[in-house]
Amino acid sequence: MNSVTGMLSAKRHQAEAVLFSNGQRNCRGPNLIAWATLGAAVIALLGIAPPAAADPASGQHWVGTWGASPSDGATAFSNQTIRLIVHTSVGGNSVRVRLSNLFGPQSLVVGSVHVAHSSAGASITPGSDRPVTFSGASSVTIPAGALVLSDPVDLDVPPLSNLAVSIYVPGNTGPATEHNLGMQMNYISTPGDHTGAADLPVSATAQSWFFLSGVEVKTTTPPRAIVTFGDSITDGYCSTVGANRRWPNVLAERVLADRSLRNLAVIDQGISGNRILHNGLIPVFGPDALARFDRDVLVQSGVKYVIVLEGINDFGHAAPGTPEAVNADDIIAGYLQLIARAHERGLKIFGGTLTPYKGTIFAGYYNDVGEANREAVNHWIRTSGAFDAVIDFEAAVQDPANPLQVLPAYDCGDHLHPNDAGYKAMADSIDLSLFRDDD
């Protein structure tokens, strides 16, 4: 039993009674993490805004169309413009952005921000560039640990399209809040404010998103969004850079093609290397899932559904017998907390089974104990009834001839992460009827 879960195990029975008071099957883990009561305090301390309400004057609503969960980075900028490319899910007739200084060591001065339709590379579509303001001002200072929400920007945003968000920082930022390993090429300029430039003068590129944590659009339909919550497999690691072939992207394509789903957004909140019960081994792997669930899921504009696919790194990143080693019951206890917190907000939460990883090239990641724990977790997800539904990602990508491994046609080569075809198989395995319930 690890020290954190051990301290709180006495609260298990009370929490489980709440979880299953509606008649769900009671499948108990020995180390229930009793952190749900901290949610409101965390939101207040971090300055996280609640989900946006409808605009009563226009009858329109804000909904998240894109997201990137922030983590602690190491890159610093000074007198530079960062042009970030984001791929929308739903479209709208107005847009606004969220900038985060959550992990910044100091106040962040943002000199200017522009948003435009992305053309190719670091270029934007002529005529689409719009300046962005914050409380009416073209510049904004974001305190350390805080975020800001921009004013609405009048710009038609097509669904499944690329936007360019350009951020100019005039002074030294210190280590930037970032989302690492985003599988999207982003651009860093030569010195100066180039936020409105049609062709950004590029000095460097990166596959991280810096400072930008969310993009929202205003729509005439009631806001509904799916948040996909997980690790590198949800973040799309090993997919084709810039092609938007992560499984949440493919899911967005599927739901938008289905008119009965009424403009349903998909917000990807995966972080490569993320774990449920411990912070990432390195800062860019982010805070643990229990710590970030409120900011990355519960306060997302329009959220109605959550898909959880996380836990494999808890086994792979801590060998049996090491201080952070966990077992299946620990992971199940963590899931129960996520379920309780989602249900408290009226959200439906779906559990994704953990995908195979035997033979992975990452030294020390796979072992027989971890595999036994993975299988036990998957059995619980499938049979407990604790989640509102099960999405069997394991079955979608495993090799029928070698069920402990990813099908070679779906393997990106590291025997842990799917390739584009594997991510498509995962998205295609999701039953869209899960999202057809009445509001």
C-alpha angles and dihedrals in degrees: 000000000000119000098249096049091042092057091054103036091100089069093056100098094048093049093046091051088059092045095053102032087110092064100267117149112273108231106170130205118201098234109048111184107226100199102120093101090064094063098091092045092050091051091051094047095048096044094238113170120225119246110293119256127225120281100247093200095058103026088233131128139213119234133172113254099175137013142178118192109231125232139172112289139183104215118106129195135199128184091347140124120229116203111200123193117212130182116221128218106195123021133226146172097253134032139201133181138218119220120196132204091171095136098027116128092216142014111299118225112207111193099191142341130203132184126202143152109280116238112181130323110332094344129104131212111267113254095017100091115117130179116234124220134197116213086339096308127110092219131045139188114218115201118230109278095017139103136210133214117215128228116261115280120210102235131128107235116197119213116258092016136128123252126191116218111191119197124189119202112188098190138041107292100194115218106348127231103244149167106232130209093018096161088229127107112236128181137233119197138221112260117306145046107302098155093125097040116124089215115030114222098236124211098166143359132219138182092221129093110227123208094338112109104161148010122202132189132201116236138179092229124079110274115259126164141171116216114205107207121191151083135292093315089060091039088058100241112181093022118123110287111249095002097099094225097143111130092251089056091052090046089053090053090051097048094045090052089056108077092195089069093066105223098318114189127216119210117191112215100168121135121197111241093014122152135196101226106025136038116260119282088246126028097254089061086072137220117313120279094253090054096048101038096096097050096039100040118009098052098042111124111257097002114165103152138036128199113197121201108162141114106079092098091053087066099034098047097049120048118216111279096026120118095257097042113132135185135216094272091055091053092046089052089053091050090052089057093051090048093050093049093047093048091048087063093045094252127142113232124199125198121224117206116239113258125236121271110169111141095025115166092229105104115240094003097109124053136150094255092053091048092052089051092049091052091047091051092049091049090053093047091052099044110027099074089217095123118062088241140349126242108197102214091159091061090046096060109021123112108247089211092050107022094185090063137063114257106263091234088057098041118104089205103268093081091233108065125055123235124230091284091049093051089050090052089053093051092044091054092064114102105229091205086078087076099046098083118125117262 
